[in-house]
Amino acid sequence: MVKLLSDSIADDADFFVEQIHLVAIVFDNTDDVTVWATTLFDNETHFFHLALPFKALDTLLSLAHTRADALQEEVADALATADWPALLEYNSEEKPPVPLPSVALKLSVTYPALEDDETDEEGPDDPQPHNIFYLEGVFVRLDS
């Protein structure tokens, strides 16, 4: 069973995830991209959304080793069709999830925006985080 990563984090500090598999990429004609991914966290598979600028997507795709060129070409083809939003899925036998070996992502937690009526003292004291995280950094393990 896949859990939401936001349900398993202990606090709102930035943190790292490893053993990442990309399962979808969503983008449009803006600089914003959302990646759907899974990670092993506390020895269980967790699903999360990753918000990042388009340039960072190219960095992630280049770390997909043997699939990097094909993935970058697929994104370029989707950009050329201008059919927005573009959804590229990798969760089938023909297109399996894309592993990012030796990669750690530093993520920051996001929270829902408060409604106008929630900004006073009666608002929630402890809002639950979104399952959308911002990419703070990409780190690659170099084997000796």
N, C-alpha and C positions, 0 to 999 in steps of 0.2 A: 504494500500500500504506500502511495506517495503522499507525503505530508507537505504542508506549506512551510517554507523556510521561516516566514514571519512568526509562525506559531512556536518556533523552537529557539528563538534568540532570547538571551537573558536580559539585555539592556539595549540602549540606543547608541552604544559606542560603535565605531567602525570595526569591522572584523573581516577575516579572510575566509574564503572557501576554496577548496581544491576538488579534484576529481569531477570536473565540470563536463557536462554533455549539453550541447546546444540542441534544442528540439524544434525551434522555430525562430525566424527573423521577421520582424514587422517594420516596415518603413514606408514613408510617403515622400513628398517633394520638399520636406523640411530637412533640417540637419539632425533631427531626433530619430533615434532607432530604439526599438524595444526587442530584446532577445529573450526568448523563453528558454529556460535551462533547468537542469537538475544537478544536484550535488549530493555527495554523501556527507551528512552532518550527524554526529553522534551515532554513526554506523547505520543510519537509515537514509533512504532516498528522499530528498526534499525538492520541491518545485519552487522556482522563483522567476520573477520578471526582472530584467536588468535594463535600466535606462542608460543610454550612452550617446555621445555624439557620433555621427556617421564615420568620422575619421577613425575613431576607436574600434569600430566594427571591422575595418580593414586590418587593424592590428590583431584582433582576435582571430579573424579568419586565416591570417598568415601563420598562426600557431597551430593550425589543424593538420599539420604535417602533410601526409599523402593526399588529403582531400582539399588542401588550401587552394590550389589553382582552380579546381572545379567549382568550389564554393564562390570564389571571387568572380568567376565567369558567370555563374548563375545570378549573382547579385547585379552584375553589369547588364545582363540580359533583362532582368526585371526592371532596372532603371530605364533601359531603352524603350520598354513598352509603354511606360508612363501610365500604367493602369493602377491608380492609387486607391487604397493602400495596397502595398505588395505584402503578401504572406508567403514565405518560403518555409515549408515544413520538413522536418527530418525526424519522423517518428513512425516509419513504416519499414517493411522488409526491403523495399526497393531503395529507400532513402533513410537509413538508420540514423539515430542520434550521432552528433559530431563530437567526438571526445577532444578535449584540449589537454593533452598529456603534459605533465611537468609545469602546469600553469596554476598560479594562485591569483585570485581576484580579490582586491580589497574593496569592500562594499560599504556604503553608508545607508542607514535606515531612513525611510521616508514615512511621513504621517499624513493622514487625510487633512485637508484644509478645514478649519473650523468654520461653521456657518456663522453669520452675523449674530444670531441669537445665542451662540455658544461662547462668545468672547467675553461674557461677563463672568462673575464669580461662580455662577451656577453651572458652568460648562464642565465637561469631563476632566477630571484630574489626571487620568492616566489613559490617554487615547491609545488604541491599539495600532501598531504599525501596519502600513500597507505591505503587501507582498511584492512591492516594487522597490528595487534598490538602485542607488546610483553607483556607477563605476567610479571608484576613487583611484585605482591603479591596477596595472597588470604586471605580474611578477613571474619570471620564468626561472625554473631550477636548471642550473647548468651542471651537468654531470661531468666529473673529471675523468 
